[in-house]
Amino acid sequence: MKKHLLPLALLFSGISPAQALDVGDISSFMNSDSSTLSKTIQNSTDSGRLINIRLERLSSPLDDGQVIAMDKPDELLLTPASLLLPAQASEVIRFFYKGPADEKERYYRIVWFLSGPQ
């Protein structure tokens, strides 16, 4: 099987640097021979943070990319989708690709939301 890349466009909305939540690199890639990806997020503040995570499929990773429907609801899964991250702590978020095993590149946005007092 010819290798291809499945880019995950990690365009973070809802988080500013002042809130001290580090979600790592802005883009990550999942090769065609893999179906999982892990990202570590870190809370460097002195208070806990409630974090909710949502996935969106994009038509393109460029600025004009539009949110489009996934081929099936479980095309890309993540765990945990919501977590309470204590002060000065980190957590690994895992993504599982369950979509078609073809040569088509797919693009996703991971949206991180902070809930509660900032």
Chimera marker file (.cmm) of the C-alpha trace (Angstrom):
<marker_set name="trace">
<marker id="1" x="0.000" y="0.000" z="0.000" r="1" g="1" b="0" radius="0.5"/>
<marker id="2" x="1.359" y="3.329" z="-1.016" r="1" g="1" b="0" radius="0.5"/>
<marker id="3" x="2.043" y="5.592" z="1.952" r="1" g="1" b="0" radius="0.5"/>
<marker id="4" x="0.263" y="8.885" z="2.315" r="1" g="1" b="0" radius="0.5"/>
<marker id="5" x="-0.152" y="11.454" z="5.014" r="1" g="1" b="0" radius="0.5"/>
<marker id="6" x="-3.335" y="12.181" z="6.870" r="1" g="1" b="0" radius="0.5"/>
<marker id="7" x="-2.760" y="15.730" z="8.099" r="1" g="1" b="0" radius="0.5"/>
<marker id="8" x="-4.555" y="16.866" z="11.190" r="1" g="1" b="0" radius="0.5"/>
<marker id="9" x="-4.875" y="20.614" z="10.994" r="1" g="1" b="0" radius="0.5"/>
<marker id="10" x="-4.684" y="21.639" z="14.597" r="1" g="1" b="0" radius="0.5"/>
<marker id="11" x="-6.092" y="25.102" z="14.461" r="1" g="1" b="0" radius="0.5"/>
<marker id="12" x="-6.641" y="26.019" z="18.057" r="1" g="1" b="0" radius="0.5"/>
<marker id="13" x="-9.511" y="28.291" z="18.894" r="1" g="1" b="0" radius="0.5"/>
<marker id="14" x="-10.630" y="29.304" z="22.329" r="1" g="1" b="0" radius="0.5"/>
<marker id="15" x="-7.132" y="29.326" z="23.829" r="1" g="1" b="0" radius="0.5"/>
<marker id="16" x="-4.775" y="32.260" z="24.084" r="1" g="1" b="0" radius="0.5"/>
<marker id="17" x="-1.148" y="32.030" z="25.271" r="1" g="1" b="0" radius="0.5"/>
<marker id="18" x="-1.966" y="34.065" z="28.389" r="1" g="1" b="0" radius="0.5"/>
<marker id="19" x="-4.108" y="31.223" z="29.688" r="1" g="1" b="0" radius="0.5"/>
<marker id="20" x="-0.963" y="29.037" z="29.966" r="1" g="1" b="0" radius="0.5"/>
<marker id="21" x="-2.365" y="25.892" z="28.394" r="1" g="1" b="0" radius="0.5"/>
<marker id="22" x="0.224" y="24.373" z="26.079" r="1" g="1" b="0" radius="0.5"/>
<marker id="23" x="-1.235" y="22.106" z="23.400" r="1" g="1" b="0" radius="0.5"/>
<marker id="24" x="2.053" y="21.539" z="21.583" r="1" g="1" b="0" radius="0.5"/>
<marker id="25" x="2.709" y="21.773" z="17.857" r="1" g="1" b="0" radius="0.5"/>
<marker id="26" x="0.083" y="23.481" z="15.743" r="1" g="1" b="0" radius="0.5"/>
<marker id="27" x="0.066" y="20.689" z="13.135" r="1" g="1" b="0" radius="0.5"/>
<marker id="28" x="0.408" y="16.950" z="13.469" r="1" g="1" b="0" radius="0.5"/>
<marker id="29" x="0.446" y="14.241" z="10.829" r="1" g="1" b="0" radius="0.5"/>
<marker id="30" x="-0.824" y="10.690" z="10.925" r="1" g="1" b="0" radius="0.5"/>
<marker id="31" x="0.803" y="8.403" z="8.351" r="1" g="1" b="0" radius="0.5"/>
<marker id="32" x="-1.290" y="5.890" z="6.430" r="1" g="1" b="0" radius="0.5"/>
<marker id="33" x="0.362" y="2.994" z="8.284" r="1" g="1" b="0" radius="0.5"/>
<marker id="34" x="-0.877" y="4.336" z="11.632" r="1" g="1" b="0" radius="0.5"/>
<marker id="35" x="-4.350" y="4.872" z="13.035" r="1" g="1" b="0" radius="0.5"/>
<marker id="36" x="-3.456" y="6.628" z="16.292" r="1" g="1" b="0" radius="0.5"/>
<marker id="37" x="-1.935" y="9.922" z="17.333" r="1" g="1" b="0" radius="0.5"/>
<marker id="38" x="-1.134" y="11.199" z="20.827" r="1" g="1" b="0" radius="0.5"/>
<marker id="39" x="-0.766" y="14.829" z="21.922" r="1" g="1" b="0" radius="0.5"/>
<marker id="40" x="0.317" y="16.019" z="25.351" r="1" g="1" b="0" radius="0.5"/>
<marker id="41" x="-1.310" y="19.129" z="26.787" r="1" g="1" b="0" radius="0.5"/>
<marker id="42" x="0.125" y="20.955" z="29.790" r="1" g="1" b="0" radius="0.5"/>
<marker id="43" x="-1.435" y="23.323" z="32.306" r="1" g="1" b="0" radius="0.5"/>
<marker id="44" x="1.334" y="25.561" z="33.651" r="1" g="1" b="0" radius="0.5"/>
<marker id="45" x="-0.990" y="27.724" z="35.766" r="1" g="1" b="0" radius="0.5"/>
<marker id="46" x="-1.580" y="27.545" z="39.510" r="1" g="1" b="0" radius="0.5"/>
<marker id="47" x="-5.222" y="26.505" z="39.107" r="1" g="1" b="0" radius="0.5"/>
<marker id="48" x="-7.037" y="23.591" z="37.530" r="1" g="1" b="0" radius="0.5"/>
<marker id="49" x="-8.656" y="23.880" z="34.106" r="1" g="1" b="0" radius="0.5"/>
<marker id="50" x="-11.746" y="22.149" z="32.738" r="1" g="1" b="0" radius="0.5"/>
<marker id="51" x="-11.003" y="21.419" z="29.085" r="1" g="1" b="0" radius="0.5"/>
<marker id="52" x="-13.487" y="20.267" z="26.445" r="1" g="1" b="0" radius="0.5"/>
<marker id="53" x="-12.277" y="19.082" z="23.050" r="1" g="1" b="0" radius="0.5"/>
<marker id="54" x="-14.192" y="18.952" z="19.766" r="1" g="1" b="0" radius="0.5"/>
<marker id="55" x="-13.167" y="17.678" z="16.316" r="1" g="1" b="0" radius="0.5"/>
<marker id="56" x="-14.148" y="19.191" z="12.971" r="1" g="1" b="0" radius="0.5"/>
<marker id="57" x="-13.359" y="17.902" z="9.488" r="1" g="1" b="0" radius="0.5"/>
<marker id="58" x="-12.099" y="20.547" z="7.050" r="1" g="1" b="0" radius="0.5"/>
<marker id="59" x="-12.237" y="20.746" z="3.270" r="1" g="1" b="0" radius="0.5"/>
<marker id="60" x="-8.712" y="22.221" z="3.211" r="1" g="1" b="0" radius="0.5"/>
<marker id="61" x="-5.999" y="23.157" z="5.717" r="1" g="1" b="0" radius="0.5"/>
<marker id="62" x="-5.788" y="26.620" z="4.144" r="1" g="1" b="0" radius="0.5"/>
<marker id="63" x="-7.487" y="29.749" z="5.496" r="1" g="1" b="0" radius="0.5"/>
<marker id="64" x="-10.468" y="29.252" z="3.160" r="1" g="1" b="0" radius="0.5"/>
<marker id="65" x="-11.067" y="25.662" z="4.346" r="1" g="1" b="0" radius="0.5"/>
<marker id="66" x="-14.682" y="25.002" z="5.339" r="1" g="1" b="0" radius="0.5"/>
<marker id="67" x="-16.021" y="22.679" z="8.029" r="1" g="1" b="0" radius="0.5"/>
<marker id="68" x="-17.547" y="19.634" z="6.314" r="1" g="1" b="0" radius="0.5"/>
<marker id="69" x="-19.358" y="16.555" z="7.579" r="1" g="1" b="0" radius="0.5"/>
<marker id="70" x="-17.350" y="13.457" z="8.415" r="1" g="1" b="0" radius="0.5"/>
<marker id="71" x="-18.011" y="10.383" z="6.252" r="1" g="1" b="0" radius="0.5"/>
<marker id="72" x="-19.263" y="8.597" z="9.368" r="1" g="1" b="0" radius="0.5"/>
<marker id="73" x="-19.680" y="9.763" z="12.993" r="1" g="1" b="0" radius="0.5"/>
<marker id="74" x="-16.802" y="7.647" z="14.314" r="1" g="1" b="0" radius="0.5"/>
<marker id="75" x="-14.328" y="8.565" z="11.548" r="1" g="1" b="0" radius="0.5"/>
<marker id="76" x="-11.984" y="10.212" z="14.063" r="1" g="1" b="0" radius="0.5"/>
<marker id="77" x="-12.360" y="9.563" z="17.787" r="1" g="1" b="0" radius="0.5"/>
<marker id="78" x="-10.542" y="11.026" z="20.773" r="1" g="1" b="0" radius="0.5"/>
<marker id="79" x="-10.151" y="10.298" z="24.436" r="1" g="1" b="0" radius="0.5"/>
<marker id="80" x="-10.692" y="12.005" z="26.764" r="1" g="1" b="0" radius="0.5"/>
<marker id="81" x="-13.068" y="14.517" z="25.139" r="1" g="1" b="0" radius="0.5"/>
<marker id="82" x="-13.348" y="16.421" z="28.413" r="1" g="1" b="0" radius="0.5"/>
<marker id="83" x="-10.985" y="16.561" z="31.359" r="1" g="1" b="0" radius="0.5"/>
<marker id="84" x="-10.150" y="18.448" z="34.509" r="1" g="1" b="0" radius="0.5"/>
<marker id="85" x="-6.450" y="19.235" z="34.266" r="1" g="1" b="0" radius="0.5"/>
<marker id="86" x="-4.944" y="20.106" z="37.673" r="1" g="1" b="0" radius="0.5"/>
<marker id="87" x="-2.472" y="22.962" z="38.125" r="1" g="1" b="0" radius="0.5"/>
<marker id="88" x="1.052" y="22.226" z="36.870" r="1" g="1" b="0" radius="0.5"/>
<marker id="89" x="-0.101" y="18.952" z="35.279" r="1" g="1" b="0" radius="0.5"/>
<marker id="90" x="-0.156" y="17.362" z="31.848" r="1" g="1" b="0" radius="0.5"/>
<marker id="91" x="-2.385" y="14.850" z="30.087" r="1" g="1" b="0" radius="0.5"/>
<marker id="92" x="-2.113" y="12.783" z="26.917" r="1" g="1" b="0" radius="0.5"/>
<marker id="93" x="-4.986" y="13.090" z="24.449" r="1" g="1" b="0" radius="0.5"/>
<marker id="94" x="-5.287" y="10.176" z="22.025" r="1" g="1" b="0" radius="0.5"/>
<marker id="95" x="-6.851" y="10.298" z="18.576" r="1" g="1" b="0" radius="0.5"/>
<marker id="96" x="-8.045" y="7.198" z="16.707" r="1" g="1" b="0" radius="0.5"/>
<marker id="97" x="-8.692" y="7.250" z="12.957" r="1" g="1" b="0" radius="0.5"/>
<marker id="98" x="-11.490" y="4.820" z="12.019" r="1" g="1" b="0" radius="0.5"/>
<marker id="99" x="-12.220" y="6.150" z="8.526" r="1" g="1" b="0" radius="0.5"/>
<marker id="100" x="-11.512" y="4.657" z="5.099" r="1" g="1" b="0" radius="0.5"/>
<marker id="101" x="-8.049" y="3.195" z="4.458" r="1" g="1" b="0" radius="0.5"/>
<marker id="102" x="-7.435" y="4.915" z="1.129" r="1" g="1" b="0" radius="0.5"/>
<marker id="103" x="-4.939" y="7.341" z="-0.400" r="1" g="1" b="0" radius="0.5"/>
<marker id="104" x="-7.013" y="10.473" z="0.259" r="1" g="1" b="0" radius="0.5"/>
<marker id="105" x="-5.669" y="13.165" z="2.576" r="1" g="1" b="0" radius="0.5"/>
<marker id="106" x="-8.121" y="14.352" z="5.205" r="1" g="1" b="0" radius="0.5"/>
<marker id="107" x="-7.879" y="17.453" z="7.354" r="1" g="1" b="0" radius="0.5"/>
<marker id="108" x="-9.255" y="17.984" z="10.850" r="1" g="1" b="0" radius="0.5"/>
<marker id="109" x="-9.359" y="20.820" z="13.337" r="1" g="1" b="0" radius="0.5"/>
<marker id="110" x="-9.106" y="20.168" z="17.035" r="1" g="1" b="0" radius="0.5"/>
<marker id="111" x="-10.943" y="22.816" z="19.027" r="1" g="1" b="0" radius="0.5"/>
<marker id="112" x="-9.897" y="23.173" z="22.672" r="1" g="1" b="0" radius="0.5"/>
<marker id="113" x="-12.349" y="24.975" z="24.990" r="1" g="1" b="0" radius="0.5"/>
<marker id="114" x="-11.522" y="26.141" z="28.495" r="1" g="1" b="0" radius="0.5"/>
<marker id="115" x="-14.484" y="26.163" z="30.864" r="1" g="1" b="0" radius="0.5"/>
<marker id="116" x="-14.833" y="27.933" z="34.174" r="1" g="1" b="0" radius="0.5"/>
<marker id="117" x="-12.869" y="30.866" z="35.617" r="1" g="1" b="0" radius="0.5"/>
<marker id="118" x="-9.752" y="31.830" z="33.694" r="1" g="1" b="0" radius="0.5"/>
<link id1="1" id2="2" r="1" g="1" b="0" radius="0.2"/>
<link id1="2" id2="3" r="1" g="1" b="0" radius="0.2"/>
<link id1="3" id2="4" r="1" g="1" b="0" radius="0.2"/>
<link id1="4" id2="5" r="1" g="1" b="0" radius="0.2"/>
<link id1="5" id2="6" r="1" g="1" b="0" radius="0.2"/>
<link id1="6" id2="7" r="1" g="1" b="0" radius="0.2"/>
<link id1="7" id2="8" r="1" g="1" b="0" radius="0.2"/>
<link id1="8" id2="9" r="1" g="1" b="0" radius="0.2"/>
<link id1="9" id2="10" r="1" g="1" b="0" radius="0.2"/>
<link id1="10" id2="11" r="1" g="1" b="0" radius="0.2"/>
<link id1="11" id2="12" r="1" g="1" b="0" radius="0.2"/>
<link id1="12" id2="13" r="1" g="1" b="0" radius="0.2"/>
<link id1="13" id2="14" r="1" g="1" b="0" radius="0.2"/>
<link id1="14" id2="15" r="1" g="1" b="0" radius="0.2"/>
<link id1="15" id2="16" r="1" g="1" b="0" radius="0.2"/>
<link id1="16" id2="17" r="1" g="1" b="0" radius="0.2"/>
<link id1="17" id2="18" r="1" g="1" b="0" radius="0.2"/>
<link id1="18" id2="19" r="1" g="1" b="0" radius="0.2"/>
<link id1="19" id2="20" r="1" g="1" b="0" radius="0.2"/>
<link id1="20" id2="21" r="1" g="1" b="0" radius="0.2"/>
<link id1="21" id2="22" r="1" g="1" b="0" radius="0.2"/>
<link id1="22" id2="23" r="1" g="1" b="0" radius="0.2"/>
<link id1="23" id2="24" r="1" g="1" b="0" radius="0.2"/>
<link id1="24" id2="25" r="1" g="1" b="0" radius="0.2"/>
<link id1="25" id2="26" r="1" g="1" b="0" radius="0.2"/>
<link id1="26" id2="27" r="1" g="1" b="0" radius="0.2"/>
<link id1="27" id2="28" r="1" g="1" b="0" radius="0.2"/>
<link id1="28" id2="29" r="1" g="1" b="0" radius="0.2"/>
<link id1="29" id2="30" r="1" g="1" b="0" radius="0.2"/>
<link id1="30" id2="31" r="1" g="1" b="0" radius="0.2"/>
<link id1="31" id2="32" r="1" g="1" b="0" radius="0.2"/>
<link id1="32" id2="33" r="1" g="1" b="0" radius="0.2"/>
<link id1="33" id2="34" r="1" g="1" b="0" radius="0.2"/>
<link id1="34" id2="35" r="1" g="1" b="0" radius="0.2"/>
<link id1="35" id2="36" r="1" g="1" b="0" radius="0.2"/>
<link id1="36" id2="37" r="1" g="1" b="0" radius="0.2"/>
<link id1="37" id2="38" r="1" g="1" b="0" radius="0.2"/>
<link id1="38" id2="39" r="1" g="1" b="0" radius="0.2"/>
<link id1="39" id2="40" r="1" g="1" b="0" radius="0.2"/>
<link id1="40" id2="41" r="1" g="1" b="0" radius="0.2"/>
<link id1="41" id2="42" r="1" g="1" b="0" radius="0.2"/>
<link id1="42" id2="43" r="1" g="1" b="0" radius="0.2"/>
<link id1="43" id2="44" r="1" g="1" b="0" radius="0.2"/>
<link id1="44" id2="45" r="1" g="1" b="0" radius="0.2"/>
<link id1="45" id2="46" r="1" g="1" b="0" radius="0.2"/>
<link id1="46" id2="47" r="1" g="1" b="0" radius="0.2"/>
<link id1="47" id2="48" r="1" g="1" b="0" radius="0.2"/>
<link id1="48" id2="49" r="1" g="1" b="0" radius="0.2"/>
<link id1="49" id2="50" r="1" g="1" b="0" radius="0.2"/>
<link id1="50" id2="51" r="1" g="1" b="0" radius="0.2"/>
<link id1="51" id2="52" r="1" g="1" b="0" radius="0.2"/>
<link id1="52" id2="53" r="1" g="1" b="0" radius="0.2"/>
<link id1="53" id2="54" r="1" g="1" b="0" radius="0.2"/>
<link id1="54" id2="55" r="1" g="1" b="0" radius="0.2"/>
<link id1="55" id2="56" r="1" g="1" b="0" radius="0.2"/>
<link id1="56" id2="57" r="1" g="1" b="0" radius="0.2"/>
<link id1="57" id2="58" r="1" g="1" b="0" radius="0.2"/>
<link id1="58" id2="59" r="1" g="1" b="0" radius="0.2"/>
<link id1="59" id2="60" r="1" g="1" b="0" radius="0.2"/>
<link id1="60" id2="61" r="1" g="1" b="0" radius="0.2"/>
<link id1="61" id2="62" r="1" g="1" b="0" radius="0.2"/>
<link id1="62" id2="63" r="1" g="1" b="0" radius="0.2"/>
<link id1="63" id2="64" r="1" g="1" b="0" radius="0.2"/>
<link id1="64" id2="65" r="1" g="1" b="0" radius="0.2"/>
<link id1="65" id2="66" r="1" g="1" b="0" radius="0.2"/>
<link id1="66" id2="67" r="1" g="1" b="0" radius="0.2"/>
<link id1="67" id2="68" r="1" g="1" b="0" radius="0.2"/>
<link id1="68" id2="69" r="1" g="1" b="0" radius="0.2"/>
<link id1="69" id2="70" r="1" g="1" b="0" radius="0.2"/>
<link id1="70" id2="71" r="1" g="1" b="0" radius="0.2"/>
<link id1="71" id2="72" r="1" g="1" b="0" radius="0.2"/>
<link id1="72" id2="73" r="1" g="1" b="0" radius="0.2"/>
<link id1="73" id2="74" r="1" g="1" b="0" radius="0.2"/>
<link id1="74" id2="75" r="1" g="1" b="0" radius="0.2"/>
<link id1="75" id2="76" r="1" g="1" b="0" radius="0.2"/>
<link id1="76" id2="77" r="1" g="1" b="0" radius="0.2"/>
<link id1="77" id2="78" r="1" g="1" b="0" radius="0.2"/>
<link id1="78" id2="79" r="1" g="1" b="0" radius="0.2"/>
<link id1="79" id2="80" r="1" g="1" b="0" radius="0.2"/>
<link id1="80" id2="81" r="1" g="1" b="0" radius="0.2"/>
<link id1="81" id2="82" r="1" g="1" b="0" radius="0.2"/>
<link id1="82" id2="83" r="1" g="1" b="0" radius="0.2"/>
<link id1="83" id2="84" r="1" g="1" b="0" radius="0.2"/>
<link id1="84" id2="85" r="1" g="1" b="0" radius="0.2"/>
<link id1="85" id2="86" r="1" g="1" b="0" radius="0.2"/>
<link id1="86" id2="87" r="1" g="1" b="0" radius="0.2"/>
<link id1="87" id2="88" r="1" g="1" b="0" radius="0.2"/>
<link id1="88" id2="89" r="1" g="1" b="0" radius="0.2"/>
<link id1="89" id2="90" r="1" g="1" b="0" radius="0.2"/>
<link id1="90" id2="91" r="1" g="1" b="0" radius="0.2"/>
<link id1="91" id2="92" r="1" g="1" b="0" radius="0.2"/>
<link id1="92" id2="93" r="1" g="1" b="0" radius="0.2"/>
<link id1="93" id2="94" r="1" g="1" b="0" radius="0.2"/>
<link id1="94" id2="95" r="1" g="1" b="0" radius="0.2"/>
<link id1="95" id2="96" r="1" g="1" b="0" radius="0.2"/>
<link id1="96" id2="97" r="1" g="1" b="0" radius="0.2"/>
<link id1="97" id2="98" r="1" g="1" b="0" radius="0.2"/>
<link id1="98" id2="99" r="1" g="1" b="0" radius="0.2"/>
<link id1="99" id2="100" r="1" g="1" b="0" radius="0.2"/>
<link id1="100" id2="101" r="1" g="1" b="0" radius="0.2"/>
<link id1="101" id2="102" r="1" g="1" b="0" radius="0.2"/>
<link id1="102" id2="103" r="1" g="1" b="0" radius="0.2"/>
<link id1="103" id2="104" r="1" g="1" b="0" radius="0.2"/>
<link id1="104" id2="105" r="1" g="1" b="0" radius="0.2"/>
<link id1="105" id2="106" r="1" g="1" b="0" radius="0.2"/>
<link id1="106" id2="107" r="1" g="1" b="0" radius="0.2"/>
<link id1="107" id2="108" r="1" g="1" b="0" radius="0.2"/>
<link id1="108" id2="109" r="1" g="1" b="0" radius="0.2"/>
<link id1="109" id2="110" r="1" g="1" b="0" radius="0.2"/>
<link id1="110" id2="111" r="1" g="1" b="0" radius="0.2"/>
<link id1="111" id2="112" r="1" g="1" b="0" radius="0.2"/>
<link id1="112" id2="113" r="1" g="1" b="0" radius="0.2"/>
<link id1="113" id2="114" r="1" g="1" b="0" radius="0.2"/>
<link id1="114" id2="115" r="1" g="1" b="0" radius="0.2"/>
<link id1="115" id2="116" r="1" g="1" b="0" radius="0.2"/>
<link id1="116" id2="117" r="1" g="1" b="0" radius="0.2"/>
<link id1="117" id2="118" r="1" g="1" b="0" radius="0.2"/>
</marker_set>
